């Protein structure tokens, strides 16, 4: 595998920049009156109850229903039952999507141009996403494609669009913690540790839905601008 010069590599995964970014987001979230810190010494997690309105939740569910297909994973995660949900990338030029994306980015104090396209996901009975990290494992083959395309993932924002009748919690096994879906709630976590490097304690899973259907949206932020997003031009 071709090696990447150190100066170029740090452009994509700089711990120093990650520390600065983490501090900025943490300060922003801690100052917000409606954001709660989920206390843990091992990872940074926050929630904002009722972040999305009922109307926005319904709108997003309709989009997911219209466009979802079996969810994909990287080659290293591929197995018959690792991720069994349905997902779709919402239309990036839709005015409602742009508004919702902006509201998440503004809440966190992050540049929306650094985020991947908003992804919608649907979990039916028995469907799940087993233990995984949102950050990229830089030893894996996929990293050489991801590093110039925005670099490492920094923060994750996940919103619950409904409440399944049973199951479907987001579990963090290393933290011995589960987040039960609540309609409109936004869950946010830092994929990095306080040292600016990938935090293994952010291992998480979408546990199987036992009864009903679960709908969520997920927004991943990168260290640099994500190249799949058109450049924003301010006039």
N, C-alpha and C positions, 0 to 999 in steps of 0.2 A: 504493500500500500504506500502510495506517495506521501511523504512527510510534508507538513506545512510549516514554514518558517515561524519561529516563536512570535515575532512581531506581528505577523499576519494572524496567527492563531488567537492571540489575546484580543484582537478586534472582534472576534466572534464569541468569546467566552470570558472576557476580562473580569476576574474576581473584584478588582478595584471598582470598576464601573458598576458591577452588580451590587456591591455594598452601598454605593452612593444612590443607586436607583431604589434599593430596598428601603433605605432610610427615608427617602423622599415619599415613597408610597405609604410607609408606616406612619409617618408624621401626618400625612393627609387623612388617612383613615382614622387614626386616633383622635383627630380634631373634629371629626364629623359626629354630630349628636345622635344619629340613628345607626351608627356602625358599632357593633359589639365585637370585642376581642375574645376569641375562644382560647382561654388560658392554657398554654402548654409551653414548657421550657424547651421543647424539641422541634417546634415548627411554628410558623406564623400563620394563623387562620383567623378570618374575620367573617361576620355575617351582617347583612343589612336586610331586616325583615320588610316585607311589602315593597320591595324595590321596584318591581314591575306591577303595573295595574292589571286588573282582570281583563281589560280590553286588549292589552299588549300580549298577555299570556294566550288569549284565544287566537289572536292574529298569528302568533308564532306557531301554535299547535296546528293551525290550518296550513301554514307553509310546510311544516314537517310532514304532515299527512300527504300533501300534494307531491312532494319531491323526494322522500326518503327512499333509500335502498340499503341493502345489507352493509353494515359498517366495515370499514377496512382497517388493517393494522400493518405495521412493518413486518418484514419477513421473519425477524427474530421472535415475533409474538405469535406467529401463525400456528394455530392448532384449531381443531374442529369446534371447540367450545370456549375459546379464550375471550372473544368479544362477539356476542350473539345479537346485539341490538341492531336497529336501523338508524341511519343518519343521513344528513344532507347539509351542504353548504348553502346558506340562505343567499338570496340575490343581493349582491353588495351595492347595487345602484338603487335599491328600493328606498324611498324617503323614510319610511317607518324604521327600516333596519338601520339606516344611517343615524336616525335620531336615537335609537336604543343603544347603538354602539357608542355614540358620543357620550351618552349619559354614563355608561360604564367607565369609559376612559377618563371623563371629567371627575368622576367620583374618586378614582385611583390616582389622578394626577399624572397619567401616562399619555404618551403620544399615540393616538389611534392608528397612525401610519405604521406603528411597530407591532400591531396586532394582526393575527391571521384572520381570515374570514370567519364570521360567526357560524358555528356549527350547531345544528339542531339534532337531537337524538330522541328516539322512541324505544322504550323497553316494554315488551309485552310479557305476559306470565312466563316465568322461567328464564327470561333473558337477563344477561349480566355482562359486565366487563370486569374480568378478574384483575388481581393485584398488578398494578403497573405504576410507573412514574410518568409525569407529563414532561419533565425535562428530557433532553436527549443524552443518551449514553455515548460519550464521545469515542469510545472504543468500537462502536458498532459501524457497520459498513454505511448505513444511511447518513451518518454524520457528515461525510464529505460532500453530500448534496445539500444538507440543511445548513451547514455553517456559513456559506456565502448567501443563503436565502434568509437572512435575518439573524443568523446566529442562534445562540442558546435561548431557550424559553425561560422567561423570568417569572412572571406571575400568571395564575389561572383565575378566571372568574366564571362561575357556573351558576345559572339561575334555574330554579325549579318552576315549571309552568303549571303544575297540578300536583295533586296528592293521591298516589295510588292507594287503594284500600288497605294493602298490606305489602310490606317488603320495599325494596328499592332504595334502601339507605346508601349514603356514600360513606364507606368505611375506611378508616385510617388504622390499619392493624398495628403499626409500630407505635401509635399514639394511644391505642386501646380506646378509640373514639369513633362514634358513628353520628352522622348528620342525617336526621330524618327529613324527607322532602316536605317543604311547606310552600304552598302556592305563592309565587311572587318573590320568594326569598333569594337573595344573591349570596353565594358562598365564595369567598376569595381566599387564596393562599399563595404564599411565596414558595416557589420551587427551589429556591436557594437557601442555604444556611446563612448564619451571621458572618461567616467567612467569605461569602460571595461565591461559594462553590455548590454544586448540586447537593441537595439535602435528601439523603436516602430515607429519612423519616417521613417524607411526603408520599410514600407508597400508599396507594389508595385503590379502591374498587367500587364499582357500581354493583351492589349486591342484587341477587335475583329478585324480581318482582314476584310476589306470591299471589296477589289478587289485584286486578285492575291493570292499568297502563301508566307508565311514567314518561313524562316529557320534560326535557331539559334543553338548555342552550349552553354552550361552552365557548369561551373566548380566551385564546392563548396569546400572551404578549411575548415579543422577542426582545433581545438586547438591542438590536438594530432594526432598521426599517424592513418590514416583510415585503419581499419583491412581488408577491402575488397581488398586492393592493395597488391600485392606481395612485400616482402621486397627487397629493392634495395641493391645489393651487389657490391661493388667496388673492382676490382681486381688490 
